[in-house]
Amino acid sequence: MNQRIIKPLVMILIVGMFGFFGYSLVTKGQNVDIGDKAYNFELPNLDGGTTKLSDYKGKVVILNYFASWCAPCKEEFPELAAFQKDYGDKYPLLMMNRGETKDKIKKVTENNKDGMTYLFDYNAKISKKYSVTGQPETFVIDKQGVIREHYNGPVTEMTLYNWAKKYDK
């Protein structure tokens, strides 16, 4: 009796594993990560216009996913502001938000915009392409448009600068 139950369960498990691996292979080409060409996006910005990643072609670009309610993001913000102030003209910093409204972000950044570019990934389409799992999460894209760094957690101004300088070739 046990073998009549065990054999079908083992078969279901094996078929399920092959299905999962097959699905993983099929969907892999849709996402990007380190070593891949960055997915070119166009997103609404805080000023009411749109911003494209391709607007920064030929520059090292930093993407930082954040949320206004995220404690580590709030902790990281002074470091990002310092980076923007000291290096933002040379290395654009794009602040990526998913799921929050422009009004909410305007309110929380009212006194500390620091020249940052805030973008809104409302339906999380772009964050899915970049395999974003949380926030803060940071990507460094080199001058050729290739993702060189993908870091989960807060970063410092010096870490960002060292990454940007490393890929400024």
Secondary structure, 3 states (H helix, E strand, C coil): CHHHHHHHHHHHHHHHHHHHHHHHHHHHCCCCCCCCECCCCEEEECCCCEEEHHHHCCCCEEEEEECCCCHHHHHHHHHHHHHHHHHCCCCCEEEEECCCCHHHHHHHHCCCCCCCEEEECCCCHHHHHCCCCCCCEEEEECCCCEEEEEEECCCCHHHHHHHHHHCCC
